[in-house]
Amino acid sequence: MFYELAITKRTLRDKGILIFLKKFLRYFIYIILAVHFKLTYRKTASIKKLIDSIFNHSGGIIAPIQVKSELFELAKLIKKKRPKRVLEIGTMGGGTLFLFCALAHPQAKIASIDYCFKNQEGGYAFWRKYFYRTFVSKRQKLHLLWGNSHNFPTVSKVRSLFKDGLDLLFIDGDHSYIGVKQDFENYSPMVKNGGLIILHDICKHPEELNCHVDKFWHKIKQGKKYLEIIENPKQGWAGIGIIIKS
Ligand SMILES: C[S@@+](CC[C@H](N)C(=O)[O-])C[C@H]1O[C@@H](n2cnc3c(N)ncnc32)[C@H](O)[C@@H]1O
């Protein structure tokens, strides 16, 4: 909440009342959309309905940055595994987080990391923290970790949360070569045998986006048991790479 107050003060001082009112209105609309989503969402065992809800029935607030058909295939795999310990790097709007919570074990521990380079002192928006906490069922536990996934305090927090290792690691944070490599090196050793290490954005992206997950993926998949979920190899973004740890 203090983070929102600081932003309010800064926006009023630097940008004026009109921009402040615009931002306030947007914030308020997001809250209404979140409440509407919670009131109208019906739990379902159907993966198709679940994915449709995330993409279409949330007014865009939790729409994931994913290709729908790729996420559908990934969801089928996760449903079979029912992971008990899940770590996501890159919460953003919470679309993939919602999916992981819905498909994980009923007593799963789930953590998601995010961070904003422009506003490092910030955090998850106040309303989002409450909204995300509603994603988990009674016996599941959710940990929202605000911090750079590459920094030692974040890594050690994750290590202490998941002393028994991870069943699912989803890497969708920093997409630079060095960034994805660092996330892989920091967190993939925590994944247990049989667990899944999932990288998003393994397709080749336009050079100006500085997304080089494809290059890293092609290097690390060698000699490992892996799967690729790609709707169209020429789509220029997305694509999911999965390593089954053995
Ligand atoms: C592509 S988005 C994640 C999309 C989300 N998984 C989905 O499908 O809806 C990437 C997110 O990772 C966060 N991020 C980027 N680098 C990060 C880092 N080093 N540590 C933590 N979060 C990071 C960004 O702030 C952004 O919210």
The ligand as a MOL file (V3000), in Angstrom:
LIG
                    3D

  0  0  0     0  0            999 V3000
M  V30 BEGIN CTAB
M  V30 COUNTS 27 29 0 0 0
M  V30 BEGIN ATOM
M  V30 1 C 7.1550 -12.2860 -20.1460 0
M  V30 2 S 6.6920 -11.6850 -18.5940 0 CHG=1
M  V30 3 C 6.0060 -13.0780 -17.7960 0
M  V30 4 C 4.7260 -13.4990 -18.4100 0
M  V30 5 C 3.8890 -14.4720 -17.6100 0
M  V30 6 N 4.6140 -15.6560 -17.2090 0
M  V30 7 C 2.7100 -14.8580 -18.4730 0
M  V30 8 O 2.8300 -15.7760 -19.2830 0
M  V30 9 O 1.6940 -14.1870 -18.3670 0 CHG=-1
M  V30 10 C 8.2370 -11.4990 -17.8120 0
M  V30 11 C 8.1570 -10.9610 -16.3850 0
M  V30 12 O 9.4110 -11.2320 -15.7590 0
M  V30 13 C 9.7940 -10.1250 -14.9830 0
M  V30 14 N 11.2730 -10.1550 -14.9010 0
M  V30 15 C 12.1740 -9.8780 -15.8610 0
M  V30 16 N 13.4050 -10.0300 -15.4110 0
M  V30 17 C 13.3030 -10.4210 -14.1170 0
M  V30 18 C 14.2380 -10.7230 -13.1010 0
M  V30 19 N 15.5490 -10.6860 -13.3110 0
M  V30 20 N 13.7600 -11.0810 -11.8860 0
M  V30 21 C 12.4250 -11.1610 -11.6470 0
M  V30 22 N 11.4910 -10.8830 -12.5800 0
M  V30 23 C 11.9350 -10.5130 -13.7880 0
M  V30 24 C 9.2520 -8.9010 -15.7210 0
M  V30 25 O 9.0530 -7.8350 -14.8240 0
M  V30 26 C 7.9350 -9.4460 -16.2820 0
M  V30 27 O 6.8630 -9.1790 -15.4220 0
M  V30 END ATOM
M  V30 BEGIN BOND
M  V30 1 1 1 2
M  V30 2 1 2 3
M  V30 3 1 2 10
M  V30 4 1 3 4
M  V30 5 1 4 5
M  V30 6 1 5 6
M  V30 7 1 5 7
M  V30 8 2 7 8
M  V30 9 1 7 9
M  V30 10 1 10 11
M  V30 11 1 11 12
M  V30 12 1 11 26
M  V30 13 1 12 13
M  V30 14 1 13 14
M  V30 15 1 13 24
M  V30 16 1 14 15
M  V30 17 1 14 23
M  V30 18 2 15 16
M  V30 19 1 16 17
M  V30 20 1 17 18
M  V30 21 2 17 23
M  V30 22 1 18 19
M  V30 23 2 18 20
M  V30 24 1 20 21
M  V30 25 2 21 22
M  V30 26 1 22 23
M  V30 27 1 24 25
M  V30 28 1 24 26
M  V30 29 1 26 27
M  V30 END BOND
M  V30 END CTAB
M  END
